[in-house]
Amino acid sequence: MQQPDPVEILKLNRIVVYSVIGLFLVLITIYALFIYGKTGQYQDFEDYIFGTYIRIKIASKVNPEKIAKAIFTEMRRLEEKYDPYREGSVLYNLNHSEDWVQVDDETLALVDLSLKLAKQTEGAFDPALGRLIDLWGFSKYSQRSESEFKVPEPREIKEAILLSGYQKITVDYLKKSVKTNGAWLDFGGMLKGYALKRAYQIAKEYDKNCHGFIEAGGQIMILGPKFGRANWIVGIRNPRGNTYDSISYVYLKEGSIATSGDYERYFEIDGVRYHHILDPQTGLPSRGAISVSVVSEDPILADALSTAGFVLGKDRWLYTRTLFPKLGAEVLLITPEMKILKTDNFSIYENPDR
C-alpha cells in the first residue's frame, strides 16, 4: 500500500486551518455587523419640557425608547422641582421663606455651584434675578401673548434690583440650609445644562457605548460620535436670519455647545426688542451682544457661561476671552453690529478634520 505523502498531508492541514480561520473571521464580521446594525441606526424622540422642545437622537444596543423615557422622566422631575414660579417647588419654598430652609443634597450642590459661577464671572451670571425676571414677564413667557408684555417702570426695576443678586444668598453647609434674604433664586441660566448632564449620565448607565445627541432649546449634549466615529455638525444660528440660517458650524464628537440669543424669548414695543437676558446691574436687557455660543465638556458650564458671556458683551470681551478658556470653555460672540468675536481656540471646533 502506498504511504501518504507527508508534504500533501501538510498542505491539506494548512487548507483546513485556513478555512477554519476564514470561517471564524466571517462569523465575527457578521456578528459585528449585527451589533453595529443595532447601535448604528438612530431613533428620534421628542418632548416639551422646560418651556422648550427636548429632542433625543440615539443609537444603542439597549432599547433606545427605554433610555429616552428615562431621560424625559428625569427632566420632568427637575422641571417640577426647580420651577421657581410653581407653588410647592423647592425654589418657590426657598424664595417665599424669610427664614433658613433645609434642602436636600442635590439642591445644596446646585445652589453652591450657581454661587461659585456667579463669583467667577463677577456677577454676569446671577442665579438670584427671579424678581427681575418675573417683573419683565419672562417667568411665564410661553403662557403670555405679546400684547400682555410691557416695559416696567424705572421705579419698579430699581425696587427689584434691591431685592436681587447672588450676594444676598447665604448657605449653612453644616445644616444644609439656605436663606435667600428676600432674593428669588432662578436656575434658568444653568438648569438645562444640569438636565443634559443628568441625561448623559442616564444614557451611559444604560449603555456606555450609545451615541447620538440630546438637544434642549439652544443647547446640545453629545452622547457619542456619529456612527461611533464621525463628528456631529452643529450650526450656530445667524441671530438675524431665519431658523435654518447658520453663521458658523462646529464639529463635535463629545461635549456640549450652548447658545444664548436675543431672539429666543423677547417682545417688541415701538420697534425695540426686549429680551430675557437681563443685566444684573441695570435690570434691563443686556445690549452688548445678540448671540453667544459656548463649547465646553461640561454642559452646566456651557449653559451658564453663554448667559454670562452675553451679559459681559463686547465691552468686556477681553475679560471673557481671558477668563472663559481658563474655566474650560471657548466662546463665539456676535455683537449688535454683526461682528464675530472668538476666543483663541474656538476655531479648533470649526475644523471638520479635528
C-alpha positions as CSV (number, residue, x, y, z in Angstrom):
1,M,0.0,0.0,0.0
2,Q,1.3,3.5,-0.9
3,Q,2.1,5.6,2.1
4,P,0.5,9.2,2.3
5,D,2.9,11.9,1.1
6,P,3.8,14.0,4.3
7,V,4.0,17.1,2.1
8,E,0.5,16.6,0.8
9,I,-0.8,16.0,4.4
10,L,0.9,19.2,5.5
11,K,-0.8,21.1,2.6
12,L,-4.1,19.6,3.5
13,N,-3.8,20.6,7.2
14,R,-2.9,24.1,6.2
15,I,-6.0,24.3,3.9
16,V,-8.2,23.1,6.8
17,V,-6.6,25.6,9.3
18,Y,-7.0,28.5,6.9
19,S,-10.6,27.5,6.1
20,V,-11.5,27.4,9.8
21,I,-9.8,30.8,10.4
22,G,-11.6,32.2,7.4
23,L,-14.9,30.9,8.6
24,F,-14.2,32.4,12.1
25,L,-13.5,35.8,10.6
26,V,-16.7,35.7,8.5
27,L,-18.7,34.9,11.6
28,I,-17.0,37.7,13.6
29,T,-17.8,40.1,10.8
30,I,-21.4,39.0,10.6
31,Y,-21.7,39.4,14.4
32,A,-20.1,42.8,14.3
33,L,-22.4,44.0,11.5
34,F,-25.4,42.7,13.5
35,I,-24.3,44.6,16.6
36,Y,-23.5,47.7,14.6
37,G,-26.8,47.4,12.9
38,K,-28.5,47.6,16.3
39,T,-26.4,50.5,17.5
40,G,-25.8,52.3,14.2
41,Q,-29.4,53.2,13.4
42,Y,-30.7,56.3,15.1
43,Q,-34.1,56.7,16.7
44,D,-35.6,60.1,17.4
45,F,-37.7,61.1,20.4
46,E,-39.2,64.5,21.4
47,D,-40.9,66.0,24.4
48,Y,-41.8,69.5,25.7
49,I,-40.0,70.3,29.0
50,F,-38.6,73.5,30.5
51,G,-40.7,75.5,28.2
52,T,-38.9,74.2,25.1
53,Y,-38.7,71.1,22.9
54,I,-36.3,68.4,24.0
55,R,-35.0,66.2,21.2
56,I,-33.1,63.0,21.6
57,K,-31.3,61.2,18.7
58,I,-29.8,58.0,19.9
59,A,-28.4,54.7,18.7
60,S,-27.9,51.9,21.3
61,K,-27.8,48.1,21.7
62,V,-30.3,48.8,24.6
63,N,-33.8,49.7,23.7
64,P,-33.5,53.5,22.8
65,E,-37.1,54.1,23.7
66,K,-36.4,52.9,27.2
67,I,-33.4,55.3,27.5
68,A,-35.4,58.2,26.1
69,K,-38.2,57.6,28.5
70,A,-35.9,57.6,31.5
71,I,-34.3,60.8,30.3
72,F,-37.6,62.6,29.8
73,T,-38.8,61.4,33.3
74,E,-35.7,62.8,34.9
75,M,-36.1,66.1,33.1
76,R,-39.7,66.5,34.1
77,R,-38.6,65.8,37.7
78,L,-36.1,68.6,37.6
79,E,-38.6,70.9,35.9
80,E,-41.1,70.4,38.7
81,K,-38.6,70.5,41.5
82,Y,-36.8,73.7,40.3
83,D,-39.6,75.9,38.7
84,P,-39.3,78.9,41.0
85,Y,-42.7,80.2,40.0
86,R,-44.7,77.0,40.7
87,E,-46.1,76.9,44.1
88,G,-44.7,74.0,46.2
89,S,-41.4,73.6,44.2
90,V,-38.1,73.7,46.1
91,L,-37.2,77.1,44.7
92,Y,-40.6,78.5,45.4
93,N,-40.4,77.5,49.0
94,L,-36.9,79.0,49.3
95,N,-37.9,82.2,47.7
96,H,-41.0,82.7,49.8
97,S,-39.4,82.0,53.1
98,E,-38.0,84.6,55.4
99,D,-36.0,82.1,57.4
100,W,-33.5,79.3,56.8
101,V,-34.8,76.4,54.7
102,Q,-33.2,73.0,54.9
103,V,-32.5,71.5,51.5
104,D,-31.5,68.1,50.0
105,D,-28.0,67.4,48.8
106,E,-28.9,68.0,45.1
107,T,-30.3,71.4,45.8
108,L,-27.4,72.3,48.1
109,A,-24.9,71.3,45.4
110,L,-26.8,73.4,42.7
111,V,-27.0,76.5,44.9
112,D,-23.3,76.1,45.8
113,L,-22.3,75.8,42.1
114,S,-24.5,78.7,41.0
115,L,-22.9,81.0,43.6
116,K,-19.4,79.9,42.5
117,L,-20.2,80.6,38.9
118,A,-21.6,84.0,39.9
119,K,-18.4,84.9,41.7
120,Q,-16.2,83.6,38.9
121,T,-18.0,85.7,36.3
122,E,-18.2,88.8,38.6
123,G,-22.0,88.5,38.7
124,A,-22.5,88.3,34.9
125,F,-24.2,85.0,35.6
126,D,-26.5,85.6,38.5
127,P,-28.9,82.9,39.8
128,A,-30.8,85.3,42.0
129,L,-32.6,87.5,39.5
130,G,-36.0,85.9,39.9
131,R,-37.8,89.1,40.9
132,L,-36.5,90.9,37.8
133,I,-37.4,88.0,35.5
134,D,-40.9,87.9,37.0
135,L,-41.2,91.7,36.7
136,W,-40.5,91.6,33.0
137,G,-42.9,88.8,32.5
138,F,-40.4,86.2,31.4
139,S,-41.3,83.9,34.3
140,K,-44.4,82.7,32.3
141,Y,-43.2,83.6,28.8
142,S,-44.9,80.8,26.9
143,Q,-48.2,81.5,28.6
144,R,-48.4,85.1,27.7
145,S,-49.5,86.8,24.4
146,E,-47.3,89.6,23.1
147,S,-49.9,92.2,24.0
148,E,-49.6,91.2,27.7
149,F,-45.9,92.3,27.9
150,K,-44.9,95.8,29.0
151,V,-41.7,97.6,29.9
152,P,-41.6,98.0,33.7
153,E,-41.4,101.5,35.2
154,P,-37.9,102.6,36.3
155,R,-39.1,102.6,39.9
156,E,-40.2,99.0,39.7
157,I,-36.9,97.9,38.2
158,K,-34.9,99.7,40.9
159,E,-37.0,98.1,43.6
160,A,-36.5,94.6,42.0
161,I,-32.7,95.2,41.8
162,L,-32.6,96.0,45.5
163,L,-34.2,92.6,46.2
164,S,-32.0,90.7,43.8
165,G,-28.4,89.5,43.5
166,Y,-26.4,86.4,44.4
167,Q,-24.7,88.2,47.2
168,K,-27.9,88.0,49.2
169,I,-28.0,84.2,49.2
170,T,-26.4,82.7,52.3
171,V,-25.7,79.0,52.8
172,D,-25.1,77.0,56.0
173,Y,-23.3,73.9,54.8
174,L,-23.2,72.1,58.1
175,K,-27.0,72.4,58.5
176,K,-27.6,72.0,54.7
177,S,-29.7,75.2,54.8
178,V,-30.2,78.1,52.5
179,K,-31.6,81.6,53.2
180,T,-32.4,83.9,50.3
181,N,-32.8,87.1,52.3
182,G,-35.6,88.4,50.0
183,A,-34.0,87.5,46.7
184,W,-35.5,84.9,44.4
185,L,-33.4,82.1,43.1
186,D,-33.9,81.1,39.4
187,F,-31.8,78.4,37.9
188,G,-32.9,79.2,34.4
189,G,-29.4,80.0,33.3
190,M,-28.0,76.6,34.2
191,L,-30.9,74.1,34.7
192,K,-30.9,72.9,31.1
193,G,-27.2,72.3,31.4
194,Y,-27.7,70.3,34.5
195,A,-30.6,68.3,33.0
196,L,-28.4,67.5,30.0
197,K,-25.6,66.3,32.3
198,R,-28.1,64.0,34.1
199,A,-29.4,62.9,30.7
200,Y,-25.9,61.9,29.6
201,Q,-25.3,60.0,32.8
202,I,-28.6,58.1,32.5
203,A,-27.9,57.2,28.8
204,K,-24.4,55.9,29.7
205,E,-25.7,53.9,32.6
206,Y,-28.0,52.0,30.2
207,D,-25.3,51.7,27.5
208,K,-21.8,53.1,27.8
209,N,-21.3,52.8,24.1
210,C,-24.5,54.6,23.0
211,H,-24.1,57.5,20.7
212,G,-26.1,60.4,19.4
213,F,-27.0,63.7,21.0
214,I,-29.6,65.5,23.1
215,E,-30.9,69.0,22.2
216,A,-32.6,71.2,24.7
217,G,-33.7,74.6,23.4
218,G,-30.4,76.1,22.2
219,Q,-28.1,73.6,23.8
220,I,-26.7,70.3,22.6
221,M,-25.1,67.5,24.6
222,I,-23.2,64.9,22.6
223,L,-23.6,61.3,23.7
224,G,-21.0,59.9,21.3
225,P,-19.6,60.4,17.8
226,K,-21.9,60.0,14.8
227,F,-21.9,56.3,13.8
228,G,-19.4,55.8,16.5
229,R,-16.6,57.7,14.9
230,A,-17.6,60.9,13.0
231,N,-18.2,64.4,14.1
232,W,-21.7,65.8,14.6
233,I,-22.1,69.1,12.7
234,V,-23.8,71.8,14.7
235,G,-24.9,75.0,13.1
236,I,-24.6,78.3,15.0
237,R,-27.7,80.2,14.1
238,N,-27.5,83.6,12.5
239,P,-29.3,85.8,15.1
240,R,-30.7,88.0,12.4
241,G,-31.5,85.2,9.9
242,N,-34.2,82.5,9.9
243,T,-34.1,79.3,12.0
244,Y,-32.1,77.4,9.4
245,D,-29.6,80.2,8.6
246,S,-26.3,79.3,10.2
247,I,-23.4,81.9,10.7
248,S,-20.9,79.2,11.5
249,Y,-20.5,75.4,12.2
250,V,-18.8,73.4,14.9
251,Y,-17.8,69.8,14.7
252,L,-18.1,67.7,17.9
253,K,-17.5,64.2,19.0
254,E,-18.1,65.0,22.6
255,G,-19.0,67.8,25.0
256,S,-21.7,70.4,24.8
257,I,-22.5,73.7,23.0
258,A,-24.9,76.2,24.3
259,T,-26.2,79.4,22.6
260,S,-27.9,82.4,24.3
261,G,-29.5,84.8,21.9
262,D,-31.8,87.8,22.0
263,Y,-34.1,86.0,19.5
264,E,-35.2,83.3,21.9
265,R,-37.5,84.9,24.4
266,Y,-38.4,88.5,23.7
267,F,-41.2,91.0,22.9
268,E,-41.1,94.2,20.9
269,I,-42.7,97.6,21.7
270,D,-42.3,100.6,19.4
271,G,-39.7,98.7,17.4
272,V,-37.5,98.0,20.4
273,R,-36.6,94.4,21.2
274,Y,-36.7,93.5,24.9
275,H,-35.3,90.0,25.6
276,H,-34.9,87.8,28.6
277,I,-31.2,88.0,29.3
278,L,-31.1,90.7,31.9
279,D,-28.1,92.8,33.1
280,P,-28.0,92.4,36.9
281,Q,-26.5,95.9,37.2
282,T,-29.3,97.8,35.3
283,G,-32.2,95.4,35.4
284,L,-32.6,95.9,31.7
285,P,-32.0,93.5,28.8
286,S,-28.3,93.3,28.0
287,R,-27.2,95.1,24.9
288,G,-23.6,94.2,24.3
289,A,-24.3,91.0,22.3
290,I,-27.1,89.4,20.3
291,S,-25.8,85.9,20.4
292,V,-23.2,84.0,22.4
293,S,-22.2,80.3,21.9
294,V,-20.0,78.4,24.3
295,V,-18.4,75.0,23.8
296,S,-17.4,73.0,26.9
297,E,-17.0,69.5,28.1
298,D,-19.4,70.4,30.9
299,P,-22.9,71.2,29.8
300,I,-23.6,73.2,33.0
301,L,-20.6,75.4,32.3
302,A,-21.6,75.9,28.7
303,D,-25.1,76.9,29.7
304,A,-24.1,79.3,32.5
305,L,-21.3,80.9,30.6
306,S,-23.3,81.5,27.4
307,T,-25.5,83.7,29.7
308,A,-22.5,85.3,31.4
309,G,-20.8,86.0,28.0
310,F,-24.0,87.6,26.7
311,V,-24.2,89.9,29.7
312,L,-20.5,90.8,29.5
313,G,-20.9,91.6,25.9
314,K,-18.5,93.3,23.5
315,D,-17.4,95.9,26.0
316,R,-15.9,93.3,28.4
317,W,-14.7,90.9,25.6
318,L,-11.1,90.9,26.9
319,Y,-12.3,89.7,30.2
320,T,-14.4,86.9,28.6
321,R,-11.6,86.0,26.2
322,T,-9.2,85.7,29.2
323,L,-11.4,84.0,31.8
324,F,-13.6,81.6,30.0
325,P,-10.9,79.3,28.5
326,K,-9.4,79.0,31.9
327,L,-12.7,77.7,33.1
328,G,-12.8,75.2,30.3
329,A,-14.9,77.0,27.7
330,E,-14.4,78.5,24.2
331,V,-16.7,81.3,23.0
332,L,-18.1,82.8,19.9
333,L,-19.8,86.2,20.4
334,I,-21.8,88.1,17.8
335,T,-22.1,91.9,18.5
336,P,-25.1,94.0,17.7
337,E,-23.1,95.2,14.6
338,M,-22.9,91.5,13.5
339,K,-19.2,91.4,14.2
340,I,-17.9,88.0,15.3
341,L,-15.5,87.7,18.2
342,K,-13.9,84.3,19.1
343,T,-11.7,83.1,21.9
344,D,-8.3,81.9,20.7
345,N,-9.1,78.2,20.4
346,F,-12.7,78.4,19.3
347,S,-11.6,77.8,15.6
348,I,-10.5,74.3,16.6
349,Y,-14.1,73.3,16.8
350,E,-14.8,74.9,13.4
351,N,-12.3,72.5,11.8
352,P,-14.1,69.4,10.3
353,D,-10.9,67.4,10.3
354,R,-10.3,67.7,14.1
